[in-house]
Amino acid sequence: MKGPTLYLDGVSVVFDGFRALNSLSLVVDPGELRAVIGPNGAGKTTMMDVITGKTRPTAGTVRFGDHDLTRLDEARIANLGIGRKFQKPTVFDALTVARNLELALKAPRDPWSCLRWVLADEARRRIAAVLEEIGLAARADEPAAILSHGQRQWLEIGMLLIQDPDLLLVDEPVAGMTDQETEHTAALLRRIAGERSVVVVEHDLEFVRALGSKVTVLHEGALLSEGSIDTVQNDPRVIEVYLGR
Amino acid sequence: MSDLAAPAAPRVPPRLLALGAGAAALGLLALLPLLNLLPAGSALAVSDFTVAVTGKWICYAVLALGIGLAWGQAGILSLGHGAFFALGGYAMGMHLMRLIGPRGVYGHPVLPDFMVFLGYRELPWYWLGFEHLPYAILMAMLVPGLLAFVVGYLSFRSRITGVYFSIITQAMTYALMLAFFRNDMGFGGNNGFTDFKELLGMPLNTRGARAALFYAALLLLGGSLLLCRHLTRTKLGAVLVAVRDAESRVRFLGYSVTAFKLTVFVLSAVLAGLAGALYVPLVGIINPGEFAPTNSIEAVIWVAVGGRASLVGAVLGAFSVNALKTWLTSFAPDLWLFALGGLFVAVTVLLPRGLVGLFQGRTR
């Protein structure tokens, strides 16, 4: 297990009077795999935005180890070892699949280093290994624009892996995937958790069950329930707002 | 059967083809000053006018390359690159003014004519050093680069992008134009600088000087093309393309988008400054009109016509649109702006990838 603890305490985000997050508290231990579920508008994506610096909380504490994330911009937070996969897969269409991974690969991020960057054997091997892992080895030299939706999801997961973050935030990773791909993703996330912390936001309860992790249920921007999938599925409050409908 | 099985004729990689075509085009251009030496009656003779005007286009091509680098590769649309070009031009103009020495109308040993006329007693401090050519060239790079850095830093840091950034750059060049029109700026007011005598000991307005300046411009164009081409192939170039297509995603990968945009914007301003510095001795005049917002817009149209996604496209656009302009304005100058506008609309609608799109076939 490696990496610091993610710690949210009393986090609120207010947009024009609308409380997207309402005093949310959450602790993710190093190496933990955590699933976050909740109905639409529960604040799942806002929570990710707060952690990655896209949105500043109106109140509350967000810490990653010793770092106060509310004071850092997106790039700094990413460099602390927090990687994010978006709900809508965003890859760089004009670049090849391999180049997409090369940009994500952990390496100095300043313009000068990028100008002088040479793709060394070690980096080549890393990229080849990830290409294998995500099943895109045959398409390495094709532009990302021609990938299917599922393949784009995989490429983005690959970009996360090669970034080698301590904490992965994964927003709806299996949207648009086949059942087989969904299983593969669950297995992959289970395996990489342990070495690092993983937070998965997902609608698909079967997938969450396959993850076999602790589950956090959000509702109206606040924590509703927390525990194993069976515990939360039997929690009457959860049934009322989410599952029972 | 054997026909079907036969391997396809060895195809020249398109990249190599483009490189060859580019080198050939530059080679042909390099012949112009030599053909200028032929007697006027000769079939291949090229007039002084042609050499001068082509030299001017080469400078424009370098400006276009700078715009193409920032716009096509990194998605930064500057509508104020004419300002960087003009600042480079003014830096060289100051050097040329200093070289006039006592040959001015008023015969003052140090002060340019306009300063004598305006009652200056001594050279303003910011004119010091411009008697040295290397200093003037350094300033032709440094001043546009610094201005681009300041404007870029303030804008990119505040995440001003797209059309809002374009408007800021447009305002920048307009403000500079107004400033340079003022006599008390010490840059000759609305007359600017002209009546240059020599550069590096060569009297200007001779065949030899024109040829030398022409080759210097060609060298600058070739060098800038190679530099930009190299840049676009590095990881830096890939990050710029990524910034162009999905800026916020790049941030979440841990890259400081501001730093990358600044790098390319400053470099592109420096190229524009150098182009302006060579332009001024070729045309023999620099005045605040060079800061006019329309100049910057026209330069962006060159790039759009040529094809902003490729560096060669920017260069091609600068040559072709300016060739059209020279031809059209020789008999119907009033039509030019209509033609330019029409051209821009036509290219946007019919050739979104510009002229280079014609050569790229149907691949994406």
Boltz contact constraints between the chains, C-beta under 6 A:
constraints:
  - contact:
      token1: [A, 74]
      token2: [B, 251]
      max_distance: 6.0
  - contact:
      token1: [A, 74]
      token2: [B, 252]
      max_distance: 6.0
  - contact:
      token1: [A, 75]
      token2: [B, 251]
      max_distance: 6.0
  - contact:
      token1: [A, 75]
      token2: [B, 254]
      max_distance: 6.0
  - contact:
      token1: [A, 75]
      token2: [B, 255]
      max_distance: 6.0
  - contact:
      token1: [A, 75]
      token2: [B, 256]
      max_distance: 6.0
  - contact:
      token1: [A, 78]
      token2: [B, 252]
      max_distance: 6.0
  - contact:
      token1: [A, 78]
      token2: [B, 254]
      max_distance: 6.0
  - contact:
      token1: [A, 79]
      token2: [B, 254]
      max_distance: 6.0
  - contact:
      token1: [A, 84]
      token2: [B, 252]
      max_distance: 6.0
  - contact:
      token1: [A, 90]
      token2: [B, 246]
      max_distance: 6.0
  - contact:
      token1: [A, 90]
      token2: [B, 249]
      max_distance: 6.0
  - contact:
      token1: [A, 92]
      token2: [B, 242]
      max_distance: 6.0
  - contact:
      token1: [A, 92]
      token2: [B, 245]
      max_distance: 6.0
  - contact:
      token1: [A, 93]
      token2: [B, 245]
      max_distance: 6.0
  - contact:
      token1: [A, 94]
      token2: [B, 241]
      max_distance: 6.0
  - contact:
      token1: [A, 94]
      token2: [B, 245]
      max_distance: 6.0
  - contact:
      token1: [A, 95]
      token2: [B, 238]
      max_distance: 6.0
  - contact:
      token1: [A, 99]
      token2: [B, 238]
      max_distance: 6.0
  - contact:
      token1: [A, 103]
      token2: [B, 238]
      max_distance: 6.0
  - contact:
      token1: [A, 104]
      token2: [B, 253]
      max_distance: 6.0
  - contact:
      token1: [A, 109]
      token2: [B, 254]
      max_distance: 6.0
  - contact:
      token1: [A, 109]
      token2: [B, 255]
      max_distance: 6.0
  - contact:
      token1: [A, 111]
      token2: [B, 236]
      max_distance: 6.0
  - contact:
      token1: [A, 111]
      token2: [B, 259]
      max_distance: 6.0
  - contact:
      token1: [A, 111]
      token2: [B, 260]
      max_distance: 6.0
  - contact:
      token1: [A, 111]
      token2: [B, 263]
      max_distance: 6.0
  - contact:
      token1: [A, 114]
      token2: [B, 235]
      max_distance: 6.0
  - contact:
      token1: [A, 114]
      token2: [B, 236]
      max_distance: 6.0
  - contact:
      token1: [A, 114]
      token2: [B, 239]
      max_distance: 6.0
  - contact:
      token1: [A, 115]
      token2: [B, 234]
      max_distance: 6.0
  - contact:
      token1: [A, 115]
      token2: [B, 236]
      max_distance: 6.0
  - contact:
      token1: [A, 117]
      token2: [B, 235]
      max_distance: 6.0
